[in-house]
Amino acid sequence: MGDLIGEEIFKLIVNSEEPLDTKEIEEKIKNKAKKESVTRTKIFYRLNLLRGEGKIKGKFIRSGKGVWVWWVQKMFEGRGNEK
């Protein structure tokens, strides 16, 4: 990807044990990238790039202003298969 914001977002989602919404990602990224100008718009743009590349999954879950939830497929692999 080649940019710090995108790389940090990807690491955050991959290392998370549960799906994250855009607001949670925004708060965590802003805390890490204090020197770089990080806006919600930049974060949402990077999230959609990652989704377009197939690296993460995302789903819009509320109407109005809306909430997006983001995850990687590996979070759900192996779940529900136990007997």
PLY file of the C-alpha trace (Angstrom):
ply
format ascii 1.0
element vertex 83
property float x
property float y
property float z
element edge 82
property int vertex1
property int vertex2
end_header
0.00 0.00 0.00
2.87 2.37 0.73
1.42 4.80 3.25
1.64 4.86 7.04
-2.07 5.40 7.68
-3.10 2.46 5.50
-0.46 0.19 6.98
-1.46 1.05 10.55
-5.15 0.51 9.78
-4.42 -2.88 8.25
-2.27 -3.96 11.23
-4.94 -2.79 13.65
-7.71 -4.79 11.95
-5.60 -7.92 11.46
-4.51 -7.92 15.11
-8.00 -7.26 16.46
-9.95 -10.15 17.94
-13.30 -8.66 16.92
-14.67 -6.43 14.15
-14.08 -2.69 14.62
-16.25 0.21 13.56
-14.83 3.26 11.82
-14.95 5.38 14.99
-12.90 2.83 16.97
-10.33 2.67 14.18
-10.21 6.46 13.97
-9.53 6.83 17.72
-6.77 4.21 17.75
-5.05 5.51 14.61
-5.15 9.14 15.77
-3.44 8.11 19.02
-0.64 6.35 17.11
-0.06 8.88 14.34
0.32 12.10 16.32
2.69 13.80 13.88
0.77 12.97 10.72
-2.50 14.73 9.88
-5.13 12.00 10.19
-8.76 12.76 9.45
-11.86 10.57 9.42
-12.03 11.09 5.64
-8.47 9.80 5.13
-9.16 6.79 7.34
-12.41 5.95 5.56
-10.67 6.31 2.18
-7.89 3.90 3.25
-10.45 1.45 4.65
-12.28 1.40 1.32
-9.00 0.93 -0.56
-8.17 -2.06 1.64
-11.68 -3.44 1.10
-11.36 -2.95 -2.66
-8.05 -4.83 -2.65
-9.76 -7.71 -0.80
-7.50 -7.40 2.25
-10.36 -6.61 4.66
-14.14 -6.93 4.74
-16.56 -4.13 5.53
-20.30 -3.78 6.02
-22.59 -0.78 6.37
-24.92 -1.51 9.29
-26.97 1.60 10.07
-28.96 4.09 8.06
-28.70 7.86 8.40
-25.11 8.87 9.02
-24.36 5.19 9.24
-21.78 2.93 10.79
-19.32 0.73 8.94
-17.85 -2.36 10.60
-14.48 -3.73 9.41
-12.81 -7.13 9.84
-10.58 -9.74 8.19
-12.00 -13.11 7.20
-9.65 -15.04 9.52
-11.62 -13.75 12.53
-14.46 -16.12 11.68
-12.59 -19.12 10.34
-13.02 -22.22 12.45
-15.90 -20.76 14.46
-19.14 -22.66 14.61
-17.53 -25.87 13.42
-17.11 -27.34 16.89
-19.37 -30.26 17.81
0 1
1 2
2 3
3 4
4 5
5 6
6 7
7 8
8 9
9 10
10 11
11 12
12 13
13 14
14 15
15 16
16 17
17 18
18 19
19 20
20 21
21 22
22 23
23 24
24 25
25 26
26 27
27 28
28 29
29 30
30 31
31 32
32 33
33 34
34 35
35 36
36 37
37 38
38 39
39 40
40 41
41 42
42 43
43 44
44 45
45 46
46 47
47 48
48 49
49 50
50 51
51 52
52 53
53 54
54 55
55 56
56 57
57 58
58 59
59 60
60 61
61 62
62 63
63 64
64 65
65 66
66 67
67 68
68 69
69 70
70 71
71 72
72 73
73 74
74 75
75 76
76 77
77 78
78 79
79 80
80 81
81 82
